[in-house]
Structures are given as C-alpha cells and as structure tokens.
Amino acid sequence: MILADKGSKNVTRLKIKLQNHESCVKSSGLYSHAISLLEPLKFTRIQCLALGSPTHEFQALYQLAFLNLIVSHFKILPENVSLYDPAFTPEDIQFLENELKYTVMGPDNGTNVPETTKSTLFYMPHAPRSLTESILRQFEPIWFLANDFSVTMGTLTKAKFLEQYPLLASLVNMHEKSGHKSKILENDGFTPVKRKRNRARKIVYVEPDLDYDSVETYFSGIQINRIHADDEAPWKDSFSDLALNVVEIGHKAEEKSIS
C-alpha cells in the first residue's frame, strides 16, 4: 500500500512538472516557429524515437512536453502516437501508456511503421546518425522533426560520412548543392599549397571526388528549416540543432513504385 501511494505521488508530481514544461514551451518562439513550419504538412501519425527517459532525464521531459503540444495542436489521436527508446524504464512506459495513452513499441517493432510512413511525422530529437540512416533506408520517410541534417556530418570527412551513412550523406550533399555552399575541387588526395619562398610547403588534405550517384536513393533533394532557439531558455540544449527536414521524393522512387 505504501509503495502504491508513493508511485501515485511520483506520477502526480511528474504530470505537474510536464504540464509546467508544456506551458513554458508553448509561450516560446521556438514553439510558434515550429508550428508555423508544421502547419502545411498532412501528417496524421507521429513516430517518436530516441526521446530518452522522461522520468529520469531533464532533456527528455522537455522534449516530451513539446511532443504533447504538437499532438494537441494538430489533434493527433493518442493511439496514432508511438514511441520507442531502449532507454525507457518501466516507469516511463507506464506513464506514456497509462497517463498519455500513447503506444510504446517493443524492441522487435520499435521502428516498425510499414504502411503509414507517408502520413507520419518522425520526431527524433538528438537521434544518432546511425538511427537516422536506418529509418531512411527502411521506411523512406518525408518529414523529420529532428537534428538539422546539414550538421550531422560532425567531425567525419565527407568520404567517411558517405561510406558509413550513404543516404544521410547524399541528402546533405544535395542540400549543399542546392544552396551553392560546396566548392568543387578538381584535385584529390594531398595537395601542396604554395607559400612564400624559402618556406617549406605545407601539405593539406583535400576531399577526393565522391560518387554520390552510386547511392540508390528514393529522394531528389531536401529542404531544411532550422527552428530558432530561444536565448537563455530554461530547457537549455534540449532542442539544440532542431530542424524540420523535408525530404523531396525523386524520380527513382516513382519509377520503383510503377515497376
């Protein structure tokens, strides 16, 4: 009985904290900007991945509050909201299912959205590159409310990025080309740079020409809309690098569906 009362009090405290977070986020510029970007989309489902543990993690509870606000604003049915993260504790699962009426997927079907991908918004705050690549490959989504794809290369070279995450790297390459950000280099490998006379030539690394055309893709481009973060927000870095990444469907996918 004592344990049951303690559990009930913990749930009540968590609900109050979550509601306070929702009020805080809803009054922010980050929220209004995100909603304005999401308004034109025709999604009826949300798949949330890599949330973290909302009962134990500061960031995860703010990110859950943001999810709740999106669900409420767009009138998404709770049963059409599914979540998976191996970090979920029994307390997380109980709260998400019993209090919020969301669906928590198991490890065997945690990323299983086979027939509804085209109407699904993938909410993946701070998801690792490997997960993003896997989702791109398995389900060919259109909408990602996730890390800004253009900064996901991190410290990798472009060659290593393409080797390890070919679909994600291809999207980033398309984005760079569309914005004329990438500079085409004729040389590859190591190239000497001329300095003043009597100084040793410095060897610098120049990215080799990369064969993005060899990657089989379902897309022809991407629009990345960075969501403005509020300065000195109480949620700190919970939404750092957040963006709406809209994948543009290409001719390859259309030809594949016809055949």
Backbone hydrogen bonds, N-H to C=O, Kabsch-Sander energy under -0.5 kcal/mol:
donor,donor_aa,acceptor,acceptor_aa,energy
5,D,1,M,-2.4
6,K,2,I,-2.3
7,G,3,L,-2.5
8,S,4,A,-2.3
9,K,5,D,-2.2
10,N,6,K,-2.1
11,V,7,G,-2.1
12,T,8,S,-2.2
13,R,9,K,-2.5
14,L,10,N,-2.3
15,K,11,V,-2.5
16,I,12,T,-2.2
17,K,13,R,-2.4
18,L,14,L,-2.6
19,Q,15,K,-2.4
20,N,16,I,-2.2
21,H,17,K,-2.2
22,E,18,L,-2.4
23,S,19,Q,-2.2
24,C,20,N,-2.1
25,V,21,H,-2.8
26,K,22,E,-2.8
27,S,23,S,-1.2
28,S,25,V,-1.9
31,Y,25,V,-0.6
32,S,28,S,-1.7
33,H,29,G,-2.4
34,A,30,L,-2.3
35,I,31,Y,-2.7
36,S,32,S,-1.9
37,L,33,H,-1.6
38,L,34,A,-2.1
39,E,35,I,-2.0
41,L,38,L,-1.7
44,T,119,S,-2.4
45,R,119,S,-1.7
46,I,80,N,-2.1
47,Q,121,L,-2.3
48,C,46,I,-0.6
48,C,82,S,-3.1
49,L,47,Q,-0.6
49,L,123,Y,-2.0
50,A,84,Y,-1.3
56,H,53,S,-1.2
57,E,53,S,-2.9
61,L,57,E,-1.6
62,Y,58,F,-1.3
63,Q,59,Q,-2.5
64,L,60,A,-2.2
65,A,61,L,-2.0
66,F,62,Y,-2.1
67,L,63,Q,-1.9
68,N,64,L,-2.6
69,L,65,A,-1.9
70,I,66,F,-1.9
71,V,67,L,-2.6
72,S,68,N,-2.4
73,H,69,L,-2.7
74,F,70,I,-2.3
75,K,72,S,-0.8
76,I,71,V,-2.2
80,N,77,L,-2.2
81,V,78,P,-1.8
82,S,46,I,-2.3
82,S,80,N,-0.6
83,L,103,T,-2.5
84,Y,48,C,-1.9
88,F,85,D,-2.3
93,I,89,T,-2.4
94,Q,90,P,-2.3
95,F,91,E,-2.2
96,L,92,D,-2.9
97,E,93,I,-2.4
98,N,94,Q,-2.6
99,E,94,Q,-0.6
99,E,95,F,-1.5
100,L,95,F,-1.4
102,Y,96,L,-2.5
103,T,81,V,-2.6
104,V,102,Y,-0.6
105,M,83,L,-3.0
105,M,103,T,-0.6
109,N,106,G,-0.9
112,N,109,N,-1.7
113,V,111,T,-1.0
119,S,116,T,-1.5
120,T,117,T,-1.8
121,L,45,R,-2.6
122,F,120,T,-0.6
122,F,143,W,-2.2
123,Y,47,Q,-2.4
123,Y,121,L,-0.8
124,M,122,F,-0.8
124,M,145,L,-2.2
127,A,124,M,-1.6
132,T,128,P,-1.9
133,E,129,R,-2.7
134,S,130,S,-1.9
135,I,131,L,-2.5
136,L,132,T,-2.4
137,R,133,E,-2.2
138,Q,134,S,-2.5
139,F,135,I,-2.4
140,E,135,I,-0.7
140,E,136,L,-1.0
143,W,120,T,-0.6
144,F,142,I,-0.5
144,F,245,N,-2.2
145,L,122,F,-3.0
146,A,144,F,-1.0
146,A,243,A,-1.9
147,N,124,M,-0.7
148,D,241,D,-2.7
151,V,148,D,-1.9
152,T,149,F,-1.6
154,G,151,V,-0.7
156,L,153,M,-2.0
161,F,157,T,-2.6
162,L,158,K,-2.4
163,E,159,A,-2.0
164,Q,160,K,-2.5
165,Y,161,F,-2.8
169,A,165,Y,-2.9
170,S,166,P,-1.9
171,L,167,L,-2.1
172,V,168,L,-2.2
173,N,169,A,-2.4
174,M,170,S,-2.3
175,H,171,L,-2.3
176,E,172,V,-2.4
177,K,173,N,-2.3
178,S,174,M,-2.3
179,G,175,H,-1.4
180,H,177,K,-1.1
181,K,176,E,-2.8
182,S,176,E,-0.7
184,I,182,S,-0.5
189,G,206,V,-0.8
191,T,204,V,-1.8
193,V,202,K,-1.7
199,R,196,K,-1.5
202,K,193,V,-0.8
204,V,191,T,-1.5
204,V,202,K,-0.6
206,V,189,G,-2.2
212,Y,210,L,-1.3
214,S,211,D,-0.7
215,V,212,Y,-1.7
216,E,214,S,-0.5
217,T,215,V,-0.6
220,S,248,E,-2.8
221,G,248,E,-1.1
223,Q,246,V,-2.6
224,I,222,I,-0.5
225,N,223,Q,-0.6
225,N,244,L,-2.3
226,R,224,I,-0.7
227,I,242,L,-2.3
228,H,226,R,-0.6
233,A,230,D,-1.2
236,K,233,A,-1.7
238,S,235,W,-1.9
240,S,237,D,-1.2
242,L,239,F,-1.7
243,A,146,A,-2.6
244,L,225,N,-2.5
245,N,144,F,-3.2
245,N,243,A,-0.8
246,V,223,Q,-3.1
246,V,244,L,-0.7
247,V,142,I,-3.3
247,V,245,N,-0.7
248,E,221,G,-2.6
249,I,247,V,-0.5
250,G,218,Y,-1.7
254,E,250,G,-1.3
255,E,251,H,-2.7
256,K,252,K,-2.1
257,S,253,A,-2.1
258,I,254,E,-1.7
259,S,255,E,-2.1
